């Protein structure tokens, strides 16, 4: 996936005749791909935090 993001960024930089809409679309695609790559880490952190919170609630009888 990182290679595709890099390729898309290079295409964006090397195509001076792109319309503004095409540039916006490609920038959005790069942003979405980067978000997708970071999603597993974010979900794992969220799960770990929820487990810690649940354990704390059990210890305090909540």
Backbone bond lengths (Angstrom), bond angles and torsions (degrees), N, CA, C in turn:
res aa  C-N    CA-C-N  psi(-1)  N-CA   C-N-CA  omega(-1)  CA-C   N-CA-C  phi
1 X - - - 1.454 - - 1.528 110.26 -
2 X 1.329 116.92 -37.83 1.467 119.02 178.87 1.524 111.41 -60.39
3 X 1.328 116.71 -37.28 1.467 120.07 178.47 1.526 111.34 -63.46
4 X 1.337 117.08 -39.19 1.456 120.81 179.26 1.524 111.04 -66.68
5 X 1.321 116.59 -38.91 1.465 120.58 178.10 1.521 109.66 -63.85
6 X 1.320 116.27 -45.19 1.452 120.75 179.70 1.525 111.38 -63.80
7 X 1.312 117.15 -42.74 1.458 121.38 177.97 1.517 111.06 -61.21
8 X 1.308 116.49 -43.20 1.462 120.48 179.16 1.529 111.20 -64.09
9 X 1.319 116.44 -39.48 1.461 119.88 178.39 1.531 110.75 -65.41
10 X 1.341 116.31 -40.98 1.468 119.66 177.43 1.523 111.03 -62.76
11 X 1.324 116.84 -42.05 1.464 120.30 178.70 1.522 110.65 -62.16
12 X 1.306 116.11 -38.49 1.460 120.84 178.31 1.533 110.34 -63.17
13 X 1.319 115.82 -41.62 1.464 120.31 -178.45 1.528 112.87 -73.91
14 X 1.327 116.92 -28.51 1.464 120.57 -173.05 1.523 114.14 -97.28
15 X 1.314 118.65 3.12 1.465 121.59 -177.36 1.528 110.41 -116.65
16 X 1.320 117.52 86.77 1.469 119.76 -176.13 1.531 114.21 -71.87
17 X 1.328 118.03 -13.68 1.458 120.07 -176.41 1.529 113.56 -98.32
18 X 1.324 118.04 18.22 1.468 121.17 179.18 1.520 110.51 -73.91
19 X 1.320 115.14 146.90 1.465 119.48 174.36 1.526 108.80 -75.76
20 X 1.305 114.87 163.20 1.463 119.37 179.18 1.529 110.74 -62.03
21 X 1.330 116.54 -37.24 1.463 120.10 179.25 1.525 111.10 -65.18
22 X 1.317 116.80 -40.09 1.464 119.72 179.33 1.526 110.96 -66.92
23 X 1.319 116.60 -39.48 1.466 120.57 176.84 1.522 109.93 -61.87
24 X 1.329 116.86 -46.58 1.465 120.97 178.70 1.523 111.34 -60.85
25 X 1.335 116.49 -41.36 1.457 120.37 179.36 1.527 110.50 -62.45
26 X 1.314 117.26 -46.82 1.467 121.07 -178.49 1.528 111.03 -65.62
27 X 1.316 116.80 -40.27 1.469 119.52 176.69 1.525 110.42 -62.15
28 X 1.320 116.55 -41.38 1.462 120.46 177.77 1.519 111.83 -64.62
29 X 1.317 116.77 -38.79 1.470 120.69 178.80 1.528 110.65 -65.45
30 X 1.323 116.65 -40.56 1.466 119.98 177.69 1.527 110.23 -64.79
31 X 1.323 116.53 -44.21 1.469 120.34 178.88 1.533 110.51 -60.09
32 X 1.330 116.71 -45.65 1.467 120.81 -178.75 1.527 111.11 -63.69
33 X 1.315 117.05 -39.83 1.460 120.34 178.96 1.526 110.90 -64.60
34 X 1.315 116.93 -41.11 1.470 119.80 178.07 1.527 110.76 -64.92
35 X 1.327 117.09 -39.35 1.461 120.26 177.64 1.522 110.83 -64.07
36 X 1.319 116.22 -39.69 1.467 121.06 178.97 1.520 110.44 -63.90
37 X 1.307 117.59 -39.98 1.463 120.71 178.78 1.520 112.45 -64.66
38 X 1.315 117.31 -34.78 1.465 120.07 -178.24 1.526 113.02 -86.34
39 X 1.318 117.35 -7.86 1.462 120.51 -176.30 1.534 114.10 -60.56
40 X 1.327 120.42 -45.20 1.470 118.52 179.88 1.526 112.96 -57.22
41 X 1.331 117.81 -41.65 1.465 120.33 178.73 1.522 111.21 -64.68
42 X 1.329 116.20 -41.54 1.461 119.96 179.75 1.528 111.22 -64.98
43 X 1.327 116.56 -41.60 1.462 120.29 179.71 1.521 111.41 -67.36
44 X 1.321 117.22 -38.97 1.457 120.77 178.15 1.524 110.47 -63.89
45 X 1.319 117.03 -44.09 1.459 120.69 177.91 1.526 110.99 -61.59
46 X 1.325 116.64 -42.09 1.466 120.25 178.54 1.523 111.00 -62.34
47 X 1.320 117.12 -43.64 1.459 121.17 179.10 1.523 111.20 -63.47
48 X 1.327 116.70 -44.67 1.461 120.14 178.60 1.525 111.35 -60.23
49 X 1.316 116.67 -42.66 1.468 120.63 179.23 1.521 111.55 -65.10
50 X 1.326 116.72 -39.54 1.465 119.98 178.42 1.527 110.70 -65.71
51 X 1.320 117.63 -39.39 1.472 120.85 178.15 1.523 110.82 -64.28
52 X 1.336 117.23 -42.14 1.464 121.23 178.04 1.521 110.31 -63.44
53 X 1.322 116.80 -42.67 1.464 121.00 179.49 1.524 110.98 -64.88
54 X 1.326 117.62 -43.26 1.461 120.91 178.03 1.521 111.39 -62.05
55 X 1.324 116.90 -41.00 1.459 120.67 178.70 1.521 110.77 -64.55
56 X 1.321 117.20 -41.16 1.462 120.89 178.39 1.528 110.88 -64.36
57 X 1.326 116.94 -39.15 1.463 120.53 178.40 1.525 110.50 -64.42
58 X 1.329 117.57 -40.36 1.464 121.31 179.01 1.526 110.96 -63.84
59 X 1.326 116.85 -40.22 1.457 120.75 -178.63 1.515 111.84 -68.35
60 X 1.325 117.44 -28.10 1.460 121.10 -178.31 1.528 112.04 -100.80
61 X 1.327 116.89 4.78 1.453 120.34 175.83 1.502 114.86 70.20
62 X 1.300 118.30 28.55 1.475 122.00 -179.32 1.495 110.01 -92.26
